[in-house]
Amino acid sequence: MIEFQHVFKSYGRSKNILADINFRIDDGEFIFVSGPSGAGKSTLLRLIGGLELPSRGSVQVNGHRLDKLPARARPYLRRAVGVVLQDTHLLQDRSALDNVLLPLAVVGLEPSTAHARARAAMEKVGLRGKEDLKPVEMSGGEQQRLAIARAIVNRPAILIADEPTANLDADNAKRIMDVLMDFNRVGVTTLIASHDLNLMSRYARRTLLIQDGRFSDHPGVQA
């Protein structure tokens, strides 16, 4: 479960990026977060992922109030949340497979099991045969798919993705959406930030719309 109560987010003395945001997402939902560029979509996802804290208000994820959680405990909570950001933060000096293995190394998974799971995640997003390439040797779309493989390899309870199909052609965009839907079907709560109306018209069940830091909640897709 994810719940925001009277959440505000700003940086320094700047205008609030998010202002008095309130909503609840139940386990297993499939949600789009929509709105124009600069509306606060990415900030909302970063708050859910525990990558940032609210300036005011409470953010609760999986029974933990993030703004009250000790700093030392946040990495453990993040293991339950798979995050795909627009900036993929891939390690350019390591192979694609090593990048996907990183979350499994953190939890201490046995090496042979970790390698099998990492290879399966790469195959799931269409990167079979690319294991030994470094990210710099891959296209932008392949790097984005690699970031998604890294996010799903730890089998998170919550998966959040910021514009996950933005750099992909139609076939690969469908492949990625099918992957996200597959995870949602087995109970993974899934949130996708996007302004692609065609994508949302095909997949949206519920849309959180953000405009100028304010929020509204709608069934389906909103133009």
C-alpha positions as CSV (number, residue, x, y, z in Angstrom):
1,M,0.0,0.0,0.0
2,I,1.1,3.5,-0.8
3,E,-0.4,6.6,0.8
4,F,0.3,10.3,0.6
5,Q,-1.2,12.6,3.1
6,H,-0.9,16.4,2.6
7,V,2.5,16.1,0.9
8,F,4.4,19.1,-0.2
9,K,7.7,19.1,-2.0
10,S,10.0,22.0,-2.7
11,Y,13.7,22.7,-2.9
12,G,15.0,25.5,-0.8
13,R,12.9,28.6,-1.2
14,S,11.6,27.6,-4.6
15,K,7.9,27.2,-5.4
16,N,6.3,23.9,-4.4
17,I,6.8,21.2,-7.0
18,L,4.0,19.2,-5.3
19,A,1.4,20.9,-3.2
20,D,-1.0,19.2,-0.8
21,I,-1.0,15.8,-2.5
22,N,-3.3,13.1,-1.1
23,F,-4.0,9.7,-2.5
24,R,-3.9,6.0,-1.7
25,I,-2.8,3.1,-3.9
26,D,-3.7,-0.4,-2.8
27,D,-1.5,-3.5,-3.3
28,G,-1.5,-4.8,-6.9
29,E,-2.9,-1.7,-8.7
30,F,-1.6,-0.6,-12.1
31,I,-1.4,3.2,-12.2
32,F,-0.3,5.8,-14.7
33,V,1.0,9.2,-13.4
34,S,0.3,11.8,-16.1
35,G,0.9,15.5,-16.7
36,P,2.9,17.9,-18.7
37,S,6.7,18.2,-18.5
38,G,7.7,19.8,-15.2
39,A,4.4,19.0,-13.5
40,G,6.0,16.9,-10.8
41,K,5.6,13.3,-12.1
42,S,9.2,12.4,-11.6
43,T,9.3,14.0,-8.1
44,L,6.2,11.9,-7.1
45,L,7.9,8.7,-8.2
46,R,11.1,9.6,-6.4
47,L,9.2,10.1,-3.2
48,I,7.5,6.7,-3.5
49,G,10.9,5.1,-4.2
50,G,12.4,6.7,-1.0
51,L,14.9,8.5,-3.1
52,E,13.7,11.8,-1.7
53,L,11.7,12.9,1.3
54,P,8.7,15.3,1.4
55,S,9.1,18.9,2.6
56,R,5.9,18.5,4.5
57,G,3.3,15.7,5.0
58,S,3.6,11.9,5.2
59,V,4.5,9.3,2.6
60,Q,3.7,5.7,3.6
61,V,5.0,2.7,1.6
62,N,4.5,-0.9,2.6
63,G,3.5,0.0,6.1
64,H,6.4,2.3,6.7
65,R,6.2,6.1,7.0
66,L,9.2,7.2,4.9
67,D,9.5,10.7,6.4
68,K,9.9,9.0,9.9
69,L,12.1,6.1,8.9
70,P,15.7,6.3,10.1
71,A,18.2,6.9,7.3
72,R,19.9,3.5,8.0
73,A,16.6,1.7,7.4
74,R,15.8,3.2,4.0
75,P,18.0,1.0,1.9
76,Y,16.3,-2.1,3.2
77,L,12.9,-0.7,2.3
78,R,14.1,0.2,-1.2
79,R,14.8,-3.4,-1.9
80,A,11.0,-3.9,-2.1
81,V,10.7,-1.1,-4.7
82,G,12.1,-1.4,-8.2
83,V,12.9,2.0,-9.7
84,V,13.5,2.9,-13.4
85,L,14.4,6.6,-13.8
86,Q,14.9,8.6,-17.0
87,D,18.6,8.8,-16.1
88,T,19.3,5.1,-15.9
89,H,22.5,5.4,-13.7
90,L,24.1,2.4,-15.4
91,L,27.7,1.7,-14.5
92,Q,29.5,2.2,-17.8
93,D,32.7,0.3,-16.8
94,R,30.8,-2.9,-16.1
95,S,29.0,-5.4,-18.4
96,A,25.3,-5.3,-18.9
97,L,25.0,-8.6,-16.9
98,D,27.0,-7.1,-14.0
99,N,24.7,-4.1,-13.9
100,V,21.7,-6.4,-13.6
101,L,23.5,-8.4,-10.9
102,L,24.0,-5.4,-8.6
103,P,20.7,-5.6,-6.7
104,L,21.2,-9.3,-6.1
105,A,24.7,-8.8,-4.8
106,V,23.3,-6.3,-2.2
107,V,21.0,-8.9,-0.8
108,G,23.7,-11.6,-0.9
109,L,22.0,-14.1,-3.3
110,E,24.1,-17.2,-4.1
111,P,26.1,-16.4,-7.3
112,S,24.7,-19.2,-9.6
113,T,21.2,-18.3,-8.6
114,A,21.9,-14.6,-9.1
115,H,23.4,-15.2,-12.6
116,A,20.4,-17.3,-13.6
117,R,17.9,-14.7,-12.4
118,A,19.8,-11.8,-14.0
119,R,20.0,-13.6,-17.4
120,A,16.3,-14.4,-17.2
121,A,15.5,-10.7,-16.5
122,M,17.6,-9.6,-19.5
123,E,15.8,-12.1,-21.7
124,K,12.5,-10.9,-20.5
125,V,13.2,-7.4,-21.8
126,G,14.7,-8.6,-25.1
127,L,18.4,-8.4,-24.3
128,R,19.5,-12.0,-24.6
129,G,23.0,-12.2,-26.1
130,K,23.9,-8.7,-24.9
131,E,25.2,-9.8,-21.5
132,D,28.9,-9.0,-22.1
133,L,28.3,-5.6,-23.7
134,K,29.1,-2.5,-21.7
135,P,26.2,0.1,-21.6
136,V,28.2,2.5,-23.7
137,E,28.1,-0.1,-26.5
138,M,24.3,-0.3,-26.4
139,S,21.7,1.9,-28.0
140,G,19.7,4.3,-25.8
141,G,16.7,2.0,-26.0
142,E,18.8,-1.0,-25.0
143,Q,20.1,0.9,-22.1
144,Q,16.6,1.7,-21.0
145,R,15.6,-1.9,-21.2
146,L,18.7,-2.8,-19.2
147,A,17.6,-0.5,-16.5
148,I,14.2,-2.2,-16.4
149,A,15.9,-5.6,-16.2
150,R,17.9,-4.3,-13.2
151,A,14.7,-3.0,-11.6
152,I,12.8,-6.3,-11.9
153,V,15.5,-8.7,-11.1
154,N,15.0,-8.5,-7.3
155,R,11.2,-9.3,-7.8
156,P,10.0,-6.1,-6.0
157,A,6.6,-5.7,-4.5
158,I,6.4,-2.2,-6.1
159,L,7.7,-1.2,-9.5
160,I,7.9,2.4,-10.5
161,A,9.0,3.6,-14.0
162,D,9.6,7.1,-15.3
163,E,8.8,7.3,-19.0
164,P,10.0,3.7,-19.6
165,T,9.1,3.6,-23.3
166,A,10.2,7.1,-24.2
167,N,13.2,6.0,-26.3
168,L,11.8,2.8,-27.8
169,D,10.2,2.0,-31.1
170,A,6.6,0.7,-31.1
171,D,7.6,-3.0,-31.0
172,N,10.0,-2.6,-28.0
173,A,7.6,-0.3,-26.2
174,K,5.0,-3.0,-26.4
175,R,7.5,-5.5,-25.2
176,I,8.3,-3.4,-22.1
177,M,4.6,-2.7,-21.4
178,D,3.9,-6.4,-21.6
179,V,6.7,-7.1,-19.1
180,L,5.3,-4.5,-16.7
181,M,1.8,-6.0,-17.1
182,D,3.1,-9.5,-16.5
183,F,4.6,-8.3,-13.2
184,N,1.4,-6.6,-12.3
185,R,-0.6,-9.7,-13.0
186,V,1.3,-11.6,-10.3
187,G,0.6,-8.8,-7.7
188,V,3.4,-6.2,-8.2
189,T,2.0,-2.7,-7.6
190,T,3.0,-0.8,-10.8
191,L,3.3,3.0,-11.4
192,I,4.3,4.5,-14.7
193,A,4.9,8.1,-15.4
194,S,4.0,9.0,-18.9
195,H,2.5,11.7,-21.1
196,D,1.9,9.3,-24.0
197,L,-1.9,9.3,-24.5
198,N,-1.7,6.4,-27.0
199,L,0.1,4.3,-24.4
200,M,-2.4,5.2,-21.7
201,S,-5.4,4.6,-23.9
202,R,-4.3,1.0,-24.3
203,Y,-3.1,0.2,-20.8
204,A,-4.5,2.7,-18.2
205,R,-6.8,1.5,-15.5
206,R,-6.4,4.5,-13.2
207,T,-4.5,7.8,-13.8
208,L,-3.1,10.2,-11.3
209,L,-3.0,13.6,-13.1
210,I,-0.6,16.3,-11.9
211,Q,-0.7,19.8,-13.2
212,D,1.2,22.7,-11.6
213,G,2.0,20.6,-8.6
214,R,-1.7,19.8,-8.0
215,F,-3.3,16.5,-8.2
216,S,-6.5,14.8,-9.4
217,D,-7.4,11.1,-9.6
218,H,-9.3,9.5,-12.5
219,P,-10.3,6.1,-13.8
220,G,-8.6,5.2,-17.1
221,V,-6.8,7.7,-19.3
222,Q,-7.2,11.5,-19.2
223,A,-6.5,13.6,-22.3
